[in-house]
Amino acid sequence: MKNVRGYIFSRPFMGERVPQHVQNLVIRDYCNRNKLKFLLSVSEYSMENCYLILNGAVNELIKKEVAGIAAYSVFQMPEDDTKRREIFSRIIKLKKTIHFSVEGLSLSNEEDKKKIENIWTVKKNLPFCPSKI
C-alpha cells in the first residue's frame, strides 16, 4: 500500500468553499477505494494565491516512503498556468503521483498533465460561454 500525504485548503477555491473535515473525509474515502494509505493532511494557508504548503508537500516527495499527494480537488492547484505546470512537472520528475479525490483523477506522467491542463482550460473559459442558445 502506497503512502500519500493529504492536501486540503483553508480558503475558498474557484468559487467553492468546502469545510476541512469534509475535504479529509473525501480524501480518506478516495484512498480507501484506491488502496492508498492516507497520511495526515497538510492544510494550505488562507492567504490568496499562497501555495507554500503545497510546495512543501511536493518537496516531501523526495522521501522514499511518500509515494504521492492526495488533494481534495484539481481546482486547488494554482490558477496561474505557469505555477501549476511547474508543480506538475516537479511531481512527474520525481516519479511520484498527485491524486485529485473529488474528480477521481491522478497525475504521474506527461499524458496525465495534458489531460488535466485541458480540464483547467475548460474550467477557466466557462464564464465566457453564453448561458443561453
Salt bridges, closest charged atoms under 4 A:
ASP29 OD2 - ARG33 NE 2.85
GLU60 OE2 - ARG5 NH2 2.89
ASP81 OD1 - ARG84 NH2 2.63
ASP81 OD1 - LYS124 NZ 2.78
GLU117 OE1 - ARG84 NH2 2.79
GLU117 OE1 - ARG85 NE 3.23
